[in-house]
Amino acid sequence: MKKFTLILFMLTISSCWINLAQSLSLEEKNRIIADLDSLHSVRCLDALDDVVAFGMNEALPKIENNFWSARLRMKPLFLYALRRLHSSRAYEFAKGYLDSLKTYPGIDTTDFYLDKSYAITILFDNNDFSYSNYVLSLLCCNESQYKRALSLLYYIINFDTVNSQRAMELLINATQNAESPNVRSSALFYYNFIKGKEALPLLINSYLNDKDARVRGRLLKPYFFKEYSSPEIETALRSKIQQEDDPTNRREASFILLRNYHNPINYKIISELEKVETDPFTKRFLKGEIDYYVVRRPSKTLGTTSLIDSLFSYMNQIHAFSWLKDEGYKNQLLGKIQEAKNYLSSFDSVNCYKQIKSFQTSIQQVYSDSAGSYPKYVSKDAYKFLYYYPQYILERLPSPPTVKLENSQGKLLPDGSLQYYEGGWKPATNNGDGTFYLDTKLKTVSLRMTYEYGSQTMNNVPLSKDAIVFKTVNTKVKLIDSKGTPLDSGAVQYYAGGWRNFGKTENGVATKELLAGNYSFRMTYAYASTDKSQNLDTNSTIVFTTKNTIVELRNSSGQLIDGGEVQYYSGGWRIFGTASGGISQKELLPNTYSFRMTYGYGSNDKQQNTDTNPIVVFNTIKADVELRDSRNNLLDQGVVQYYSGAWRDFGTTVNGVATKELLPNNYSFRMSYAYSSNDKQQNIGVDPTVVFQTVNSIVQLKNSLGNLIDQGTVQYYSGAWRDFGTTINGEVTKELLPNNYSFRMSYAFASNDKQQNIGTTPTVVFQTVNTSVELRNSQNNLMGEGVVQYYSGGWRTFGTTVGGIANLELLPNNYSFRMTHEYIALDKSQNTGTSNVVTFTTVQCRVIVRGNQNQPINNAAVRYYAGAWRNFGTTINGEVTKELLPINLTLRAIVGTAQQDKTQNLLTNPLVEFIF
């Protein structure tokens, strides 16, 4: 039968060649046939290939005619062409060719097996098995020829009754013992081709025991995956995969176990294999197989009861693996499976359906909550079997009256809730997957579906086997700008008993499945929102369009100006933009907003409805700040600032005025002039001209009699001591801002300070004191000849006493005074503001000179040291006196050639005694 199949295959190929040949032109055919006569081997060989490829039967006469004249090694190719073209003389030429090789002159044809195989094939085609022993001898003795010999064993085993048994033994031996892995693989192929399913034990044995990975690999896909499926193969794969050293074979074996033998045990084996896999590519492959594994649909040949039994078995396996941990929950699920089986055996397939559906729904619910603290537990691995496999059972069972909730694409939505009316609204059985059962015997019923907080009602719906479908609408909410360009980041809500989240626009659109009905939608964009109501029954696309809102900044002349920073209020102050060319633009939802323009550090607010007028205009005011003197004349060099968050530069007066465009607000202005500043607050929206005026401040210097005197130098303090001027005719004037200043008058090397607010009293008066310095003797009598100085940065001349007194007009201060008399100087500090008379008093210094017998010594010369030795006097009756200023003084007494020195404080003891 198989031989007949092969012949039909060759005839089919031949018909294809004939069709190809018909596409050749006559000229091309003649050229190919002519090349068969070529002495050039390659050209002749190409011609034979073309003849076979195009099925050119018209070339047969030429091939038959040239066969015997062809070279020896070309003859098998001629035989190949004769066989493929179904020459009636093919057997004749093959027989003759083989006979000729036995006595070919001068050539040993022992190793011409490849050449001979073409001829032997033709003999076998014609039931001539005279060369069977030759083929079998090769299998016995020449393994290098196994592959060619194996292809001919098919004929011997099937059609040569004499050698069939021996040929089979040799083929089996080749599958196990041939040295070449390729030969073992080929032998297995032919053995399977001959024996069919009976070859399976040998194939499994080779897979388990062959040492070459290539041989094992060649058994996996063709036989163990595509051709055969059996418990023996599953057992072999499980056994071998743990010891398999070839990563490719591990991948193939894993693939077959998961695809052909879908059960938790095999899934667990592959999961554990992935954890210890060392080959990176294989590890990724196994991880992908596990991560995306879905239990396969069982064969249609299996009955529903078998499927329920498999689910029961899966449950026990999964619990043993701790993929489902709770014992009580496991028993509860097994009870549902047993109930389903009982209902099925009672021919109650509807209730069987309900039990399996309840099982599936419970798995879904527990799996969804397994991440929390739920006492039950269903792992991801368990879910792959216990949720999807029941679905295959449900597909074979009739369902009770069913209501579905589908989205616009027909996909079930699991989060809805259904009620039906039977004397009142009752909840339908929710299967948790978007389907519901109606436990009612009514023929017609009213239904209410609730989904995403919205609801839809169907009235008087007839019940039948067909599912009743509630379908949501693919609701699209679009956000586009004023030019129709889609906008992203629009946050959408819809109202259904409360404001619910809808989503955010991407590429300008947010979508959500909603039950048809009338909803209010809210678009929030750029911190603002607007609402719109629409009935999804008539139009499921809701469009919100923003307005191109323009904020302009214009100056007092109406011209657009740059530099304005714009904000708008929507739950808080938001950035709008910076005016460029005097304009800032932003797409906003049409609403009433407060806008804030910030310019020159000041800001102004304005409220406007952009839906009715999208252009918001802010105008600045030309603010003038003037500086005028006490006579109302404009003054230059006044530096102006204004306060807006900090002191900002306004400008410097030119021709007495500084100007700046500012938003109409209430500002504090500061004028700085002559190192001083004055502040003033004014609303330039009411009065844009701000005037500062100086005061003509006058500083006078008067003597003790109240007469104005000159040569007083005046300063005032404003951050530092500043020059005010020098008195002329006793006074000096300066225009200053009306402030409180400290003034300093410098006169006669001394200075006096006074603080005064010239805004209230602009004339500042300094007056000197007539200071008197007296020199009096020990009897308190005035005495002349005293030279007086006072200290003010240095010792300054005061004058010489006349009649014991010297006078000088001085500013009232604390001074040090120095009196010099008889070459002796004495200092005294005194505040002339409290006491203007400074008195120096001498003491009567008495010097006594005695001998050692206490007798007075006359004519003794007495001197004292004051920058040099000065004459004190000569003793009379041993004494001499002199009025001197009371200081610590060194005195010398000279008697003849003898002299003595003594230092003594005259203030404490004016009596000085010398004893010789």
C-alpha positions in Angstrom: 0.0 0.0 0.0 2.8 2.4 1.0 4.6 1.5 -2.3 1.5 2.5 -4.2 1.5 5.7 -2.2 5.0 6.5 -3.2 4.2 5.8 -6.8 1.2 8.2 -6.7 3.5 10.8 -5.2 6.0 10.4 -8.0 3.2 10.6 -10.6 2.0 13.8 -9.0 5.5 15.3 -9.1 5.8 14.2 -12.7 2.5 16.0 -13.7 4.0 19.1 -12.2 7.1 18.7 -14.3 5.0 18.2 -17.4 3.2 21.4 -16.7 6.6 23.1 -16.3 7.8 21.5 -19.5 4.8 22.9 -21.3 6.0 26.4 -20.3 9.3 26.0 -22.1 9.6 27.2 -25.7 10.5 24.7 -28.4 13.8 26.4 -28.9 14.7 26.0 -25.2 13.6 22.3 -25.3 15.8 21.6 -28.3 18.8 23.3 -26.7 18.5 21.1 -23.6 18.1 17.9 -25.6 21.1 18.9 -27.7 23.2 19.4 -24.6 22.6 15.7 -23.8 25.1 14.9 -26.6 27.8 17.2 -25.0 31.1 15.7 -24.1 31.4 18.3 -21.4 30.3 16.5 -18.2 28.9 19.6 -16.5 26.8 20.6 -19.5 25.5 17.1 -19.9 24.7 16.9 -16.2 22.9 20.3 -16.3 20.8 19.0 -19.3 19.8 15.9 -17.3 18.7 18.0 -14.4 16.6 20.2 -16.7 15.1 17.2 -18.4 14.0 15.8 -15.0 13.0 19.1 -13.6 10.7 20.0 -16.6 9.5 16.4 -17.1 10.7 16.4 -20.8 9.5 12.9 -22.0 10.5 13.9 -25.5 14.2 13.6 -24.4 13.8 9.9 -23.5 15.0 8.6 -26.9 18.1 10.7 -26.6 18.8 9.5 -23.0 18.2 5.9 -24.0 20.4 6.2 -27.1 23.3 7.9 -25.2 23.2 5.7 -22.0 25.8 3.1 -23.0 28.1 5.7 -24.5 28.0 7.9 -21.4 30.9 7.9 -18.9 30.8 5.2 -16.2 30.1 7.7 -13.3 27.5 9.5 -15.4 25.4 6.3 -16.0 23.6 6.4 -12.6 22.4 9.9 -13.4 21.1 8.7 -16.7 19.3 5.8 -14.8 17.9 8.4 -12.4 16.5 10.4 -15.3 15.0 7.2 -16.9 13.3 6.3 -13.7 11.9 9.8 -13.1 10.6 10.0 -16.7 9.0 6.5 -16.3 11.0 5.0 -19.2 9.6 1.5 -20.1 13.3 0.5 -20.7 14.5 1.7 -17.2 14.6 -1.9 -15.9 16.5 -3.1 -19.0 19.2 -0.4 -18.6 19.5 -0.9 -14.8 19.9 -4.7 -15.1 22.4 -4.3 -17.9 24.3 -1.6 -15.9 24.6 -3.8 -12.8 25.7 -6.8 -14.9 28.3 -4.7 -16.7 29.9 -3.6 -13.4 30.8 -7.2 -12.4 33.4 -7.4 -15.2 34.1 -3.7 -16.0 37.5 -3.7 -17.6 40.3 -2.2 -15.6 38.1 -0.7 -12.8 37.3 -2.0 -9.3 33.6 -1.3 -8.8 33.3 -2.7 -5.2 32.7 0.8 -3.7 30.3 1.9 -6.3 27.3 1.5 -4.0 26.0 5.0 -4.5 26.1 4.5 -8.2 24.5 1.0 -7.9 21.7 2.2 -5.6 20.0 4.0 -8.5 19.9 0.8 -10.5 18.9 -1.4 -7.5 16.0 1.0 -6.8 14.8 0.4 -10.4 15.1 -3.4 -9.9 13.1 -3.2 -6.6 10.5 -1.1 -8.4 10.0 -4.0 -10.7 9.9 -6.7 -7.9 13.4 -7.9 -8.8 15.0 -8.5 -5.4 18.1 -10.3 -6.7 20.2 -7.6 -5.0 18.6 -7.8 -1.6 21.5 -9.8 -0.2 23.9 -7.2 -1.5 22.0 -4.4 0.3 21.8 -6.5 3.5 25.5 -7.3 3.4 26.3 -3.6 3.4 24.2 -3.3 6.6 26.2 -6.1 8.1 29.7 -5.0 7.2 29.9 -1.4 5.9 28.4 1.2 8.2 29.6 4.0 5.9 26.9 2.8 3.5 24.1 2.5 6.1 22.3 5.6 5.0 21.9 4.6 1.4 21.1 1.0 2.3 18.5 2.0 4.8 16.4 3.8 2.1 16.1 0.4 0.3 15.2 -1.7 3.4 11.6 -0.5 3.0 11.3 -2.5 -0.2 12.9 -5.6 1.2 10.9 -5.6 4.5 7.6 -5.1 2.7 8.0 -7.0 -0.6 10.9 -9.5 -0.3 9.4 -12.3 1.7 12.6 -14.2 1.7 14.7 -11.5 3.3 12.1 -9.5 5.1 12.7 -10.8 8.6 16.5 -10.4 8.4 16.1 -6.9 7.0 13.9 -5.9 9.9 16.4 -7.2 12.4 19.2 -5.3 10.7 17.1 -2.1 10.7 16.3 -2.5 14.5 20.0 -3.1 15.1 20.9 0.1 13.3 18.5 2.1 15.4 20.3 1.0 18.6 23.9 0.2 17.6 25.0 2.1 14.6 28.0 4.2 15.4 26.8 7.3 13.4 24.1 9.3 15.1 22.8 10.2 11.6 22.5 6.5 10.7 20.6 5.8 14.0 18.3 8.7 13.3 17.6 7.5 9.7 17.0 4.0 10.9 14.5 5.2 13.4 12.8 7.2 10.7 12.4 4.1 8.4 11.5 1.9 11.3 8.6 4.3 12.2 7.6 4.6 8.6 7.3 0.8 8.4 5.8 0.0 11.8 3.7 3.1 12.5 2.4 3.3 16.1 4.0 -0.1 16.8 7.4 1.7 16.6 6.6 3.8 19.7 8.3 1.6 22.4 11.5 1.6 20.3 11.3 5.4 19.8 10.8 5.9 23.5 13.7 3.6 24.3 16.0 5.5 21.9 14.9 8.8 23.5 15.7 7.6 27.0 19.0 5.8 26.2 20.7 7.2 23.1 23.8 9.1 24.2 23.7 11.6 21.3 21.6 14.7 21.9 20.9 15.0 18.1 19.2 11.6 18.0 17.1 12.4 21.1 16.3 15.8 19.6 15.1 14.3 16.3 12.6 12.2 18.1 10.9 15.1 20.0 9.1 17.3 17.6 8.3 15.0 14.7 7.2 12.0 16.8 6.5 13.0 20.4 4.8 16.3 19.6 3.2 16.0 16.2 2.7 12.3 15.5 2.1 10.5 18.8 0.5 11.2 22.2 0.5 8.6 24.9 1.0 8.2 28.7 4.3 6.3 27.9 5.7 9.4 26.1 4.6 11.7 29.0 6.3 9.4 31.5 9.5 9.3 29.3 9.6 13.1 29.0 9.1 13.6 32.7 11.9 11.1 33.4 14.4 12.3 30.9 14.0 16.1 31.2 15.6 16.2 34.6 18.8 14.5 33.3 18.8 16.0 29.8 22.2 17.7 29.3 21.2 19.4 26.0 19.4 22.8 26.5 17.7 22.6 23.1 16.2 19.2 24.0 15.2 20.5 27.4 13.3 23.3 25.7 11.6 20.9 23.2 10.7 18.4 26.0 9.2 21.2 28.1 7.2 22.5 25.2 5.7 19.0 24.5 4.8 18.4 28.1 3.0 21.7 28.4 1.3 21.5 25.0 0.3 17.8 24.8 0.0 16.8 28.5 -1.6 19.8 30.2 -1.9 19.0 33.9 -0.5 20.7 37.1 2.2 18.0 37.6 3.9 18.8 34.3 3.4 22.5 34.8 5.1 22.2 38.2 8.0 20.1 36.8 8.7 22.8 34.2 8.4 25.6 36.8 11.0 23.9 39.0 13.2 23.2 36.0 13.2 26.9 35.2 14.4 27.9 38.7 17.6 25.7 38.3 18.1 26.2 34.6 21.7 27.5 33.9 21.4 28.2 30.1 20.3 31.8 29.8 18.3 31.3 26.6 16.6 28.2 27.9 15.8 29.9 31.2 14.1 32.8 29.3 12.2 30.3 27.1 11.0 28.3 30.1 10.0 31.5 32.0 8.0 32.6 29.0 6.2 29.3 28.7 5.3 29.4 32.4 4.3 33.1 32.5 2.0 32.8 29.5 0.7 29.3 30.1 -2.9 28.6 29.6 -4.3 25.1 30.0 -5.1 23.7 26.5 -8.6 22.9 25.3 -9.2 19.1 25.8 -9.9 16.8 22.9 -13.5 16.7 21.6 -13.3 12.9 21.9 -13.4 13.3 25.7 -16.8 13.3 27.3 -18.0 15.9 29.8 -17.8 13.5 32.6 -14.1 12.9 31.8 -13.5 16.6 31.9 -15.2 16.9 35.3 -13.1 14.0 36.6 -9.9 15.8 35.3 -11.0 19.0 37.1 -11.4 16.9 40.3 -7.9 15.5 39.8 -6.5 18.9 39.1 -8.0 20.2 42.4 -6.2 17.5 44.5 -2.9 18.0 42.7 -3.0 21.8 43.1 -3.9 21.5 46.8 -1.0 19.0 47.3 1.3 21.6 45.7 0.0 24.3 48.1 -1.2 26.4 45.2 -4.6 26.3 47.0 -3.9 26.2 50.7 -7.1 26.3 52.6 -8.3 22.8 53.4 -11.9 23.9 54.0 -12.0 25.9 50.8 -10.6 22.9 48.8 -13.4 20.7 50.2 -16.0 23.3 49.4 -14.7 23.4 45.7 -14.6 19.6 45.5 -18.2 19.6 46.7 -19.2 21.8 43.8 -17.5 19.5 41.4 -19.2 16.4 42.9 -22.6 18.2 42.8 -22.0 19.0 39.1 -21.2 15.4 38.4 -24.3 14.2 40.2 -26.5 16.6 38.3 -24.9 15.5 35.0 -25.5 11.8 35.9 -29.2 12.8 36.6 -29.4 14.4 33.1 -29.8 17.9 34.8 -27.2 19.7 32.7 -28.5 23.1 33.6 -27.8 22.7 37.3 -24.5 21.0 36.3 -23.7 24.2 34.4 -24.5 26.3 37.5 -22.3 24.3 39.8 -19.3 24.5 37.4 -20.0 28.2 36.9 -20.2 28.8 40.6 -16.9 26.9 41.0 -15.2 29.1 38.3 -16.7 32.4 39.8 -15.4 31.4 43.3 -11.9 30.8 41.9 -12.0 34.2 40.2 -13.1 36.0 43.4 -10.7 34.4 45.7 -7.8 34.8 43.3 -8.5 38.5 42.9 -8.3 38.8 46.7 -5.4 36.5 47.4 -3.0 39.3 47.7 -4.8 40.6 50.8 -5.5 39.0 54.1 -8.3 36.7 52.8 -8.1 33.4 54.6 -8.6 31.4 51.4 -5.8 31.4 48.8 -5.6 30.7 45.1 -2.2 31.2 43.5 -1.5 32.4 40.0 -0.5 28.8 39.1 -3.7 27.4 40.4 -5.8 30.0 38.7 -4.4 29.0 35.3 -6.0 25.6 35.7 -9.0 26.1 37.9 -10.4 29.1 36.1 -9.7 28.3 32.5 -10.3 24.5 32.5 -13.9 24.8 33.8 -14.7 27.1 30.9 -14.1 24.2 28.5 -16.7 22.2 30.6 -19.2 25.1 30.5 -18.9 25.2 26.7 -20.4 21.7 26.5 -23.3 22.4 28.8 -26.6 24.3 28.3 -26.9 27.4 30.4 -30.0 28.7 32.3 -31.6 32.0 31.1 -28.5 34.2 30.8 -28.0 37.9 30.7 -24.7 39.3 29.5 -23.1 42.6 30.0 -20.8 43.3 27.1 -18.8 46.3 26.0 -19.0 47.9 22.6 -16.6 45.3 21.2 -18.5 42.3 22.6 -16.2 41.6 25.5 -17.8 40.6 28.8 -17.6 43.1 31.6 -17.5 41.5 35.0 -18.2 44.5 37.3 -21.9 45.0 36.6 -24.9 44.1 38.7 -28.3 43.0 37.5 -31.8 43.0 39.0 -35.0 41.5 37.6 -38.6 42.4 38.5 -40.8 39.7 40.1 -43.1 41.4 42.5 -40.2 43.6 43.3 -36.7 44.1 42.2 -34.6 41.1 42.9 -30.8 40.5 42.4 -29.9 38.1 39.7 -27.2 35.5 40.2 -23.9 37.2 39.3 -21.4 34.7 37.9 -18.6 37.3 38.3 -17.6 37.2 34.7 -20.1 39.5 33.1 -22.9 36.9 33.0 -26.0 36.5 35.2 -28.6 33.8 35.8 -32.2 34.5 36.3 -33.8 32.2 38.8 -37.4 32.7 37.6 -40.1 30.9 35.8 -41.5 34.0 34.2 -41.7 34.0 30.4 -41.1 37.8 30.2 -39.3 39.9 32.7 -38.1 43.5 33.2 -34.3 43.8 33.8 -32.2 46.6 35.3 -28.4 46.6 34.7 -26.1 48.8 36.7 -22.5 49.4 35.6 -20.0 52.1 36.6 -22.7 53.8 38.7 -25.1 54.2 35.7 -28.1 52.0 35.0 -30.2 50.9 32.1 -33.7 49.2 32.1 -35.2 46.7 29.6 -39.0 46.2 30.1 -41.0 43.0 29.2 -38.1 41.0 27.8 -39.0 37.5 26.6 -36.8 34.8 28.0 -35.4 32.1 25.8 -32.2 30.0 25.3 -30.5 33.0 23.8 -28.7 35.3 26.1 -30.1 38.8 26.7 -27.3 41.3 26.1 -26.8 44.7 27.7 -24.2 46.5 25.7 -22.2 49.5 26.9 -21.4 52.4 24.6 -17.8 53.3 23.8 -18.1 56.8 25.2 -15.6 59.3 23.9 -14.9 62.6 25.5 -12.8 64.8 23.3 -10.8 67.9 24.2 -9.8 70.2 21.4 -8.4 73.7 21.2 -9.8 76.6 19.3 -8.1 75.4 16.2 -9.4 71.8 16.5 -6.1 70.4 17.7 -6.4 67.5 20.2 -5.3 68.4 23.7 -3.9 65.9 26.3 -4.1 65.9 30.1 -7.8 66.8 30.2 -9.3 65.2 33.3 -12.8 63.9 32.7 -15.6 63.1 35.2 -19.2 62.0 34.7 -22.1 62.3 37.0 -23.9 59.1 38.2 -25.2 59.7 41.7 -22.0 61.6 42.3 -19.0 62.8 40.2 -17.1 59.7 39.0 -13.7 59.4 37.4 -13.8 58.9 33.6 -10.1 59.2 32.7 -7.6 61.6 31.1 -7.4 62.6 27.5 -4.6 61.0 25.4 -4.3 62.3 21.9 -7.2 64.5 22.8 -9.6 61.6 23.7 -10.6 59.8 26.9 -12.8 56.7 26.5 -14.9 54.7 28.8 -17.6 52.1 28.4 -20.9 53.3 29.8 -24.5 52.1 29.7 -26.5 54.3 27.3 -28.4 57.1 28.9 -28.2 60.8 29.7 -25.1 61.9 31.7 -23.4 65.1 32.7 -19.8 65.3 31.9 -17.1 67.5 33.4 -13.9 68.4 31.7 -11.0 69.8 33.9 -8.1 71.3 32.0 -5.5 73.8 33.1 -7.0 73.7 36.6 -10.5 74.9 35.4 -13.6 72.8 34.6 -16.8 73.1 32.6 -19.8 70.8 32.4 -21.9 69.4 29.6 -25.0 67.1 29.5 -25.5 64.6 26.7 -27.6 61.6 25.8 -25.3 58.7 24.8 -28.2 57.0 22.9 -28.1 59.8 20.3 -24.4 60.7 20.4 -21.6 59.0 22.3 -19.0 61.6 21.5 -18.8 64.6 23.8 -16.6 67.5 22.7 -15.2 70.2 24.8 -13.5 73.1 23.1 -11.1 75.6 24.7 -10.9 79.3 23.9 -7.8 80.9 22.7 -7.6 83.4 25.6 -5.5 86.5 24.9 -4.2 88.8 27.6 -2.8 92.1 26.4 -0.6 94.7 28.2 -0.8 98.2 26.8 0.9 101.4 28.0 -0.8 104.8 28.7 -0.6 105.5 25.0 -2.4 102.3 24.1 0.7 100.7 22.6 1.4 97.0 23.3 4.4 96.5 25.6 6.5 93.5 26.7 7.5 92.2 30.1 4.1 91.5 31.6 3.8 88.2 33.6 0.3 86.8 33.5 -1.5 84.5 35.9 -5.1 83.4 36.2 -7.0 82.1 39.2 -8.5 78.7 39.2 -8.3 77.1 42.7 -5.1 79.0 43.1 -3.0 81.4 41.0 -1.7 79.6 37.9 0.9 80.5 35.3 -0.6 81.9 32.1 2.5 83.2 30.4 4.8 86.2 29.6 3.7 88.9 27.2 5.6 88.7 24.0 4.9 91.6 21.7 2.5 92.7 24.4 0.4 89.6 24.2 0.2 86.3 26.1 -2.0 83.5 24.9 -3.3 80.3 26.4 -6.0 77.8 25.6 -8.6 77.7 28.4 -12.0 76.2 28.9 -14.6 79.0 28.5 -15.3 80.3 32.1 -15.1 83.4 34.2 -11.6 83.8 35.5 -9.6 86.4 37.5 -6.5 87.4 35.6 -3.5 89.0 37.2 -1.0 91.1 35.3 2.4 91.6 36.9 4.5 94.4 35.4 7.3 96.4 36.9 7.0 94.2 40.1 3.4 95.5 40.6 0.3 93.5 39.8 -3.3 94.2 38.9 -6.3 91.8 38.8 -9.3 91.7 36.4 -12.2 89.3 36.2 -13.6 88.3 32.8 -15.8 85.7 31.1 -13.7 84.3 28.3 -16.7 82.7 26.7 -18.2 86.1 25.9 -14.9 88.0 25.5 -11.6 86.1 25.3 -9.4 89.2 25.1 -8.4 90.6 28.4 -6.7 94.1 28.4 -4.5 95.6 31.1 -3.3 99.3 30.8 -0.3 100.9 32.5 -0.3 104.6 33.7 2.5 107.0 33.1 3.6 107.8 36.7 5.5 111.2 37.1 7.6 111.7 40.2 8.7 115.4 40.7 11.4 116.9 43.0 10.8 120.6 43.9 12.8 123.0 46.1 11.3 125.2 48.8 10.6 127.8 46.2 8.8 125.2 44.1 11.6 125.1 41.5 12.2 121.6 39.8 15.4 119.9 41.0 17.6 117.4 39.2 19.6 114.4 40.5 16.8 113.1 42.6 17.0 109.3 42.6 13.5 107.7 42.7 12.4 104.2 43.8 9.1 102.6 44.4 8.1 99.7 46.6 6.6 96.5 45.2 7.8 93.5 47.2 11.1 95.4 47.5 12.4 98.8 46.6 12.6 99.0 42.8 14.4 101.4 40.6 12.2 104.1 39.1 14.7 106.6 37.7 16.6 109.9 38.2 14.9 113.2 37.8 15.7 115.0 34.6 14.5 118.6 34.6 13.0 117.7 37.9 10.9 114.8 36.8 11.3 111.0 36.5 8.7 109.0 34.7 7.7 105.3 34.4 4.9 103.2 33.1 3.3 101.3 36.0 0.1 99.4 36.6 -2.5 101.6 38.4 -1.9 100.7 42.0 -1.1 102.2 45.4 2.7 102.4 45.7 5.2 103.8 48.2 7.7 106.1 46.5 11.1 107.0 47.8 13.0 110.2 46.7 16.7 110.2 47.5 18.4 113.6 47.3 21.6 115.0 48.9 22.2 111.6 50.5 18.8 111.6 52.2 15.5 110.0 51.3 11.8 110.6 51.9 8.9 108.2 51.4 5.4 108.9 50.2 2.5 106.6 49.4 0.1 107.4 46.6 -2.4 105.6 44.4 -1.3 106.5 40.9 -4.6 105.2 39.5 -6.2 108.3 41.2 -3.3 110.8 40.9 -0.3 109.8 38.7 1.9 112.7 39.7 3.9 112.3 42.9 5.6 115.4 44.3 8.5 115.6 46.7 9.6 119.1 48.0 12.8 120.1 49.8 13.2 122.5 52.7 15.6 125.5 52.8 17.4 124.5 55.9 19.5 127.2 57.7 22.4 126.6 60.2 23.5 129.6 62.3 26.5 130.1 64.5 26.2 132.7 67.3 28.6 133.8 70.1 27.7 134.0 73.8 26.2 137.4 73.2 23.9 136.1 70.5 25.8 137.7 67.7 26.3 135.8 64.4 29.9 134.8 63.8 31.8 133.4 60.8 34.1 130.5 60.2 31.8 127.8 61.4 32.0 124.7 59.2 28.7 122.7 59.0 28.1 119.0 58.2 24.9 116.9 58.4 24.6 113.1 58.8 22.9 111.0 56.2 24.6 107.6 56.1 27.8 109.5 56.7 28.8 113.0 57.5 28.1 115.2 54.5 29.3 118.7 53.7 26.7 121.4 54.4 28.9 124.6 54.1 30.7 127.4 56.0 28.9 130.2 57.7 29.0 133.5 56.0 27.6 136.4 58.1 27.0 133.7 60.7 24.8 131.3 58.7 24.8 128.8 55.9 21.8 127.3 53.9 21.0 124.1 51.9 17.9 122.6 50.3 17.2 119.2 51.9 14.4 116.8 52.1 12.3 117.4 55.2 13.8 114.8 57.6 15.3 114.5 61.0 19.1 115.1 60.7 22.1 115.3 62.9 24.0 118.6 62.3 27.6 119.2 63.3 29.2 122.6 63.8 33.0 122.8 63.7 34.5 126.0 65.2 37.9 126.8 66.7 39.0 123.2 66.1 36.0 121.8 68.1 32.7 120.5 67.0 29.2 120.3 68.4 26.3 118.0 67.2 22.6 118.7 67.3 19.6 116.6 66.0 16.7 118.4 64.5 13.7 117.8 62.2 13.9 120.5 59.6 10.4 119.6 58.4 9.1 121.3 61.5 11.9 123.7 62.3 14.2 124.5 59.4 16.7 126.8 61.3 19.4 125.1 63.4 21.3 127.3 65.8 24.7 126.6 67.4 26.0 129.1 70.1 29.5 129.5 71.6 30.4 130.1 75.3 32.7 132.9 76.5 35.2 130.7 78.2 37.4 132.4 80.9 40.7 130.9 82.2 42.1 132.4 85.5 45.5 132.1 87.2 45.3 132.7 91.0 48.0 132.5 93.7 47.8 130.7 97.0 46.1 133.8 98.4 43.4 133.5 95.6 44.6 136.7 94.1 44.7 137.0 90.2 48.1 137.0 88.9 49.5 137.6 85.4 52.0 135.9 83.2 50.0 132.7 82.5 50.0 131.2 79.0 46.8 129.2 78.3 46.1 126.4 75.7 43.2 124.0 75.1 43.1 120.5 73.5 40.9 119.8 70.5 42.7 117.3 68.2 45.9 119.0 69.3 46.9 121.8 71.7 45.5 125.0 70.5 46.4 128.6 71.6 43.9 130.1 74.0 45.8 133.2 75.1 47.9 134.9 77.8 46.3 136.0 81.0 45.9 139.7 81.4 45.2 140.7 84.9 45.1 137.0 85.7 42.4 136.2 83.1 42.3 135.0 79.4 39.0 134.8 77.4 37.9 132.8 74.2 34.6 132.0 72.5 34.3 128.2 72.3 31.5 125.7 71.5 30.2 124.2 74.7 32.2 121.0 75.1 34.4 119.1 77.5 38.0 120.4 76.9 41.4 119.9 78.5 43.0 123.3 79.4 46.7 123.8 80.1 48.2 126.7 82.1 52.0 127.4 81.8 53.5 129.6 84.5 57.2 129.9 85.6 58.0 127.2 83.0 55.6 124.8 84.7 52.4 123.5 83.0 49.3 122.1 84.6 46.3 120.5 82.8 42.6 120.5 83.8 39.5 119.1 82.0 36.2 121.0 82.2 32.9 121.1 80.4 32.4 124.7 79.3 28.7 124.0 78.7 28.1 123.7 82.4 30.9 126.0 83.8 32.6 128.5 81.6 35.3 129.7 84.1 38.4 127.5 84.4 40.7 128.4 87.4 44.3 127.4 88.0 45.7 128.2 91.5 49.5 128.2 92.5 50.8 127.1 95.9 53.5 128.9 97.9 56.5 126.5 97.7 58.8 127.0 100.8 62.3 125.6 100.7 64.4 125.4 104.0 68.1 124.6 104.0 69.8 123.6 107.3 73.1 122.2 108.5 73.4 119.0 110.3 73.2 120.8 113.6 69.8 122.2 112.4 71.2 125.6 111.9 69.8 127.7 109.0 72.2 128.0 106.0 72.1 131.3 104.3 72.9 132.1 100.7 72.2 128.5 99.6 71.2 128.6 95.9 67.9 126.8 95.2 66.8 125.6 91.8 63.9 123.5 90.3 63.8 121.5 87.1 61.2 122.5 84.4 62.7 121.5 81.0 65.9 122.9 82.4 67.2 123.9 85.8 65.4 127.1 86.7 66.4 129.6 89.5 64.2 129.4 92.6 66.1 131.8 94.8 68.7 132.2 97.6 68.0 131.4 101.2 67.8 134.1 103.8 67.8 132.8 107.3 67.8 129.4 105.7 64.5 129.9 103.7 63.3 130.9 100.3 59.6 130.8 98.8 58.0 130.9 95.4 54.5 130.7 94.0 54.4 127.7 91.6 51.7 125.5 90.0 51.2 122.4 92.2 53.0 119.5 90.4 55.5 116.8 91.3 58.7 118.9 91.1 62.4 118.2 91.5 64.3 120.8 93.5 68.1 121.3 94.1 69.9 123.0 96.9 73.6 124.1 96.5 75.8 124.9 99.5 79.3 125.7 98.4 80.4 122.8 96.4 77.8 120.4 97.8 74.3 120.0 96.4 71.2 117.9 97.1 68.1 117.0 94.8 64.7 116.2 96.1 61.4 115.4 94.1 58.2 116.3 95.9 54.5 116.7 95.0 53.8 120.3 95.8 50.1 119.8 95.9 50.3 117.5 98.9 53.3 119.1 100.6 54.6 122.5 99.4 57.4 122.5 102.1 60.7 121.1 100.9 63.6 120.7 103.4 67.3 120.0 102.7 69.8 119.1 105.5 73.6 119.4 104.8 
